[in-house]
Amino acid sequence: MTGSICSGTNPRYLARARRECERKYELVGKPTGSYKKALYDMTRAFATEKYKRADVIYTTDYYDPVVVCELVKC
């Protein structure tokens, strides 16, 4: 049992990506509880060379989303 009052509930990782010259991100995988799965979804979408920027965000019920990992094509 982990005992931390400040840890969020229902943690989720979201993989998302956006194309060049676009402002909105699109989800490239389903929300998951595994960081490795979200990282795999992000890198698989980024390797198709359709996207300029991709990232994984970590969300919980009570806190704002946090960018955990980011890939940017120069």
Buried (B, 14 or more C-beta within 10 A) or exposed (E): EEEEEEEEEEEBBBBBBBEEEEEEBEEBBEBBEEBEBBBBBBBEBBEEEEBBBBBBBBBBEEEEEEEBBEBEEE
